[in-house]
């Protein structure tokens, strides 16, 4: 206050108010920390609120996880194992599992396998040429034909359907005609 007029100078008054506010225990850094904590608390309340709302509207379903035991199919082969099965004599049906006729070929194998008790039954395996490990043997020759004269695994080339008759680790028959294969497996 000035002594002459009895009125306070507004500039001096503002400085005094700022000093009083700053001296009340809060510095500018303290104010920033307080504001940061308030923002974090508000965000936490929003996140918890959204989580609570989703729980209210979510259907209560109990998720059951079942473990299923794996099953090994001993009748399915890769080309590399065709000549080393534990039987002296067996068949191997080699075909592309992605063709439209694959179901027909699979049915032919299943029907033959149901005759296990019949006299003269010979073990049968199958080999899917669509398997990545078998693809190199699927029509790989220069003329895109199979190789019925193959004696070793490395010489094998297959078309869409082949029945191999194996005796003592050697290929004795190489049949590619469906009708002939069907007659053979009756």
Residue pairs with C-beta under 8 A, 6 or more apart in sequence:
1 7
1 8
1 9
2 8
2 9
22 28
26 34
75 113
75 124
75 125
75 126
76 125
76 126
76 127
76 128
77 85
77 92
77 125
77 126
77 127
78 127
78 131
78 133
78 134
79 94
79 127
79 133
79 134
79 136
79 137
79 153
79 156
79 158
80 133
80 153
82 92
82 94
82 125
82 127
82 153
82 156
82 164
82 166
83 153
83 166
83 169
83 170
83 171
84 169
85 123
85 125
85 166
87 123
88 167
88 168
89 122
89 123
89 165
89 166
89 167
89 168
90 122
90 123
90 124
90 125
90 166
91 122
91 123
91 124
91 125
91 163
91 164
91 165
91 166
91 185
92 124
92 125
92 126
92 127
92 163
92 164
92 166
93 105
93 108
93 109
93 124
93 125
93 126
93 127
93 161
93 162
93 163
93 164
93 181
94 126
94 127
94 129
94 158
94 161
94 162
94 163
94 164
95 101
95 102
95 105
95 126
95 127
95 128
95 129
95 160
95 161
95 162
96 102
96 128
96 129
96 130
96 138
96 160
97 128
97 129
97 130
97 131
98 130
99 160
101 160
101 161
101 178
104 178
105 126
105 161
106 126
108 181
108 182
108 185
109 124
109 126
109 185
111 185
112 124
112 185
113 124
115 121
122 165
124 185
127 134
128 134
129 135
129 137
129 138
129 158
129 160
137 156
137 157
137 158
138 157
138 158
139 145
139 146
139 157
139 158
139 159
140 157
141 147
141 157
145 157
145 159
146 157
146 158
146 159
146 162
146 174
146 176
147 155
147 156
147 157
148 174
148 176
149 155
149 174
150 156
150 157
150 171
150 174
151 170
151 171
159 176
161 176
161 178
161 181
162 174
162 175
162 176
163 173
163 174
163 175
163 176
163 181
163 184
163 185
164 171
164 173
164 174
164 175
165 171
165 172
165 173
165 174
165 175
166 172
175 181
175 184
